[in-house]
C-alpha cells in the first residue's frame, strides 16, 4: 500500500521536474522520462560512451550499442538473437528491431520454436520513426532509412532506403566538410 505522503512527494517531484523541463526545453514528458537519466541508463546497459536511451525503450537479450548513439522513446530492441547498433546512430521514436520471430511456431501450432538471427546496424545510420527491422538483417554504415519502413533484407552502406518492404531508393553522400546530400535512383518520384 502506498502511503499518502509518498504519493504527495511523487506528485510534487513530477510538478517540479515538469516545470523545469518545460522552462528549459519547452516540452512535456511522461514521469519516467522526467526522472530517468538517459545517459546513465545507457552506461548501465554497457552501451558506448555518450550514448543515451529513453526510459520508455524496451531492451531484451544481448544488445550492444556503440558510442554517441541515440535510442529514442518507445523503441523496442530485441536482442534475443543478438543485436548490434553502431556508433553515431539515431534510432527514432517507435522503431522496433527484432532478432527473432514466431511465425513457424504460430503456423505449426507450437511444433516449431522461434527462429533467431542477429541484426547488425552499422555506424552513422539514421532509422526513421516507426520503422520495423526484421531478424537477420544487416544495415551497412551510413544508411538513412525513411519513416514507417519495413526492413526485411540487407542494405548496403550509404543506402537511402524506405518503404514497406524497404528498398534502396538512392545513395547518401557526405562531403569532406560534413554536408549531406541524397542522390535518388532514376525513375523515382
VOGU-3710 file (C-alpha; in Angstrom, 3 decimals, decimal comma):
1> xxxxxxxxxx> 0,000/0,000/0,000  1,341/3,393/-0,977  1,243/5,992/1,736  -0,480/9,325/1,041  2,745/11,232/1,788  4,683/9,180/-0,791  2,034/9,963/-3,407  2,212/13,633/-2,497  6,025/13,543/-2,775  5,831/11,876/-6,198
11> xxxxxxxxxx> 3,274/14,406/-7,426  5,432/17,268/-6,157  8,511/15,752/-7,856  6,535/15,405/-11,100  5,356/19,020/-10,957  8,870/20,323/-10,208  10,527/18,291/-12,974  7,734/19,090/-15,460  8,133/22,821/-14,787  11,936/22,646/-15,120
21> xxxxxxxxxx> 11,864/20,653/-18,370  9,162/22,862/-19,819  11,145/26,007/-18,936  14,434/24,699/-20,368  13,287/22,628/-23,358  9,624/23,651/-23,941  8,409/20,070/-23,754  6,161/17,916/-21,602  7,262/14,346/-20,900  5,911/11,307/-19,046
31> xxxxxxxxxx> 7,032/10,907/-15,437  9,650/8,238/-16,215  11,352/10,449/-18,778  11,373/13,376/-16,334  13,219/11,483/-13,605  15,338/8,994/-15,574  18,865/9,774/-16,782  19,107/8,522/-20,403  22,916/8,541/-20,373  23,148/6,677/-17,053
41> xxxxxxxxxx> 20,761/4,004/-18,334  22,902/3,563/-21,452  26,024/3,201/-19,284  24,261/0,640/-17,076  23,370/-1,360/-20,200  27,008/-1,278/-21,328  26,386/0,987/-24,327  29,241/3,090/-25,711  30,281/6,460/-24,270  27,897/9,367/-24,818
51> xxxxxxxxxx> 25,044/7,077/-25,931  21,575/7,546/-24,475  18,371/5,513/-24,305  14,950/6,752/-23,264  13,260/5,275/-20,194  10,330/4,061/-22,340  12,579/1,976/-24,626  12,494/-1,803/-24,116  15,717/-3,821/-24,201  15,627/-7,625/-24,395
61> xxxxxxxxxx> 18,562/-10,025/-24,581  22,027/-9,199/-25,869  22,122/-5,641/-27,224  25,358/-3,808/-27,990  25,361/-0,118/-28,896  28,410/1,914/-29,924  29,444/5,405/-28,875  27,307/8,532/-29,229  24,162/6,727/-30,386  20,653/7,923/-29,543
71> xxxxxxxxxx> 17,869/5,429/-28,827  14,548/7,278/-28,856  11,314/6,882/-26,936  9,073/3,830/-27,347  11,813/1,826/-29,114  11,924/-1,996/-28,959  15,413/-3,517/-29,057  15,037/-7,305/-29,202  18,485/-8,780/-28,725  17,291/-12,344/-28,068
81> xxxxxxxxxx> 19,134/-13,363/-31,240  21,929/-10,788/-30,876  21,675/-7,112/-31,800  24,458/-4,658/-32,571  23,936/-0,951/-33,243  26,998/1,047/-34,304  28,307/4,427/-33,209  26,660/7,760/-34,064  23,326/6,102/-34,865  19,917/7,663/-34,422
91> xxxxxxxxxx> 17,166/5,123/-33,716  13,988/7,215/-33,888  10,829/7,056/-31,822  8,800/3,874/-32,100  11,397/1,844/-34,025  11,140/-1,919/-33,482  14,170/-4,118/-34,113  13,570/-7,864/-33,886  16,115/-10,671/-33,829  13,520/-13,415/-33,598
101> xxxxxxxxxx> 10,122/-14,298/-34,974  7,463/-16,827/-34,013  5,947/-17,343/-37,465  6,818/-21,070/-37,623  5,724/-21,552/-34,012  2,334/-19,998/-34,757  1,566/-21,735/-38,050  2,698/-25,162/-36,789  0,615/-24,933/-33,661  3,725/-24,850/-31,496
111> xxxxxxxxxx> 5,559/-27,787/-33,111  8,335/-25,417/-34,215  10,046/-22,914/-31,989  11,034/-19,302/-32,500  13,645/-18,571/-35,167  16,517/-16,284/-34,138  19,003/-14,371/-36,312  21,271/-11,488/-35,344  20,738/-7,945/-36,600  23,603/-5,532/-37,213
121> xxxxxxxxxx> 23,239/-1,808/-37,849  26,482/-0,123/-38,929  27,931/3,185/-37,810  26,374/6,554/-38,670  22,894/5,243/-39,504  19,556/7,003/-39,184  16,450/4,831/-38,743  13,235/6,823/-39,197  10,267/6,758/-36,804  8,067/3,661/-36,581
131> xxxxxxxxxx> 10,367/1,560/-38,755  10,404/-2,209/-38,173  13,602/-4,172/-38,793  13,192/-7,939/-39,155  15,542/-10,609/-37,837  18,722/-11,411/-39,701  19,139/-8,012/-41,371  22,467/-6,208/-41,777  22,381/-2,473/-42,434  25,650/-1,004/-43,729
141> xxxxxxxxxx> 27,415/2,099/-42,449  25,959/5,498/-43,292  22,423/4,410/-44,224  19,289/6,556/-43,977  16,003/4,647/-43,630  12,749/6,554/-44,027  9,875/6,550/-41,563  7,379/3,680/-41,448  9,648/1,300/-43,349  9,730/-2,488/-43,013
151> xxxxxxxxxx> 13,337/-3,625/-43,446  13,386/-7,330/-44,311  16,662/-7,548/-46,261  20,231/-6,278/-46,030  21,035/-2,704/-47,049  24,473/-1,840/-48,468  26,489/1,037/-46,976  25,326/4,599/-47,777  21,846/3,448/-48,828  18,935/5,843/-48,919
161> xxxxxxxxxx> 16,017/3,476/-48,407  12,358/3,467/-47,465  9,090/1,638/-47,917  7,226/-1,471/-46,894  9,029/-3,541/-47,902  12,065/-1,270/-47,660  14,016/-0,811/-50,889  17,119/1,159/-51,780  15,975/4,391/-53,435  19,343/6,127/-53,730
171> xxxxxxxxxx> 22,642/6,929/-52,033  23,681/9,041/-49,062  26,619/11,302/-49,895  28,619/13,006/-47,140  31,149/15,613/-48,270  34,524/16,188/-46,618  33,104/19,237/-44,806  30,065/17,297/-43,489  27,357/18,357/-45,931  24,820/15,600/-46,575
181> xxxxxxxxx> 23,046/15,113/-49,892  20,807/12,378/-51,192  21,235/11,073/-54,712  17,990/9,424/-55,768  17,944/6,465/-58,125  16,444/7,102/-61,577  12,710/6,521/-62,088  11,809/7,529/-58,548  9,042/10,048/-57,978
//
